[in-house]
Amino acid sequence: MSFSEGESLWRHYGTQVNVDFPTPKTDNRWRLTSQGWVGFIPLTSDLGIHLVPKVPVANLFYMLEYAYDLKGLRFLENTVHCRTLQEFYNSLAKTLALRILNRERKGLYRSYRDEHEVLKYLRGRIDLARHVTRPWSIAFDCEFQDHLADIEDNRILAWSLHLIARNQLCSEEVARICRIAYRRIRASVGLQPFKGRDCIGRTYNRLNQDYQPLHSLCRFFLDHSGPSALAGAEYQMLPFLINMPRLFELFVANWLKARLPPEFKVQPQEQVVVGTSGELVFRMDLVLYDLERGGVCCILDTKYKVSDTPSTQDIAQLFTYELARECDRAVLVYPTASIKPFEDSIQNKRVKSMAFALEGEDMRESGEGFLTQLLSWVKDGSG
């Protein structure tokens, strides 16, 4: 890696990768350390950096399936034998492109949209208020509805294919299929940027219900396709980066939603405004509600970090959350079982560490152990 390439990596991806330049301290070599991210960063058209996950690849796929509501979708069977993140990416990209092609052959979902145009013929109804202001005009101010495929549901698909085709993780075969699907859908759909959050909370009916799994896949690609840092390139390659702390939080939240007993409910990213001015806002990772007793029974804070013991700052943060939500239990959730167990209390406010271990071969067993411990502690404090 040249000095200019290393400098570009440091300037554009310094938050994802810690870059130590060659010095006697590093034995005159580059030292790159991931800051909790996995994926691929392109530096030039023929040089890129793979950030390899510490967790087993199969466990990473398990997390992604839950985090992005892909669990149980039959088309994910093709990913079972994937051995690398690149193979997983290609499998999902190919699945998305083929399903979009299949939907395009059947006909894209369309919706009526209000239009207003000045036409030489009458269509719909005339906007009389505007028309009378130009009595000399032989054209009509028409208001009508058009049945179009150029709607947000389809634009999300087009933008996702646009990003996938620009990623170097794509194999030649998958890139070709994605380009075909992109050209087909672009014939009737405009190109508009979207974020992963735009795929959440959408409304479906019997005519577009097959779009729901497509949008779930799109959310995965939109969340992890970052902006390009290649200056001057005519067709810039995009990085593919997964923020592991955020993924761990999403995974634990959705896993609990799927496994909690019906008397409990988990709410992710809950905010509490503190003070009369409202300038201080606490955002808690996960808040657990007891629906039978009413109110908050526990606060969970996910910590994707390798440490022997919980930090003083993390513990103090949870005690503050408990005071803000008038709750007496809080849990620090770690991705490894190697962390030293911790439990303490201040004025009846209790904090405990628990592990949802990602390093084992059976994450289902790890998850069930975590859930059993959590429920036992929430119910009677014995977990």
Secondary structure, DSSP 4 states (H G I P E B T S, - for coil): --HHHHHHHHHHHTTTEEEEPS-GGGTTS-EEEESSEEEEEEEETTEEEEE--SS-HHHHHHHHHHHTT-TT-GGGGGGTT--SHHHHHHHHHHHHHHHHHHHHHH----EEEEEEEEESS--SEE-HHHHTT-TT--SEEEEEEEEES-SHHHHHHHHHHHHHTTBTTS-HHHHHHHHHHHHHHHTT-------GGGGSS----TTTTTHHHHHHHHHHHHHHB-----TT-SS--B-EEEEHHHHHHHHHHHHHHHHS-TTEEEEEEEEEEESSS--EEEEEEEEEEETTT-SEEEEEEE-----SS--HHHHHHHHHHHHHHT-SEEEEEES-TTSPP-EEEETTEEEEEEE--SSSS-HHHHHHHHHHHHHHHHHHS--
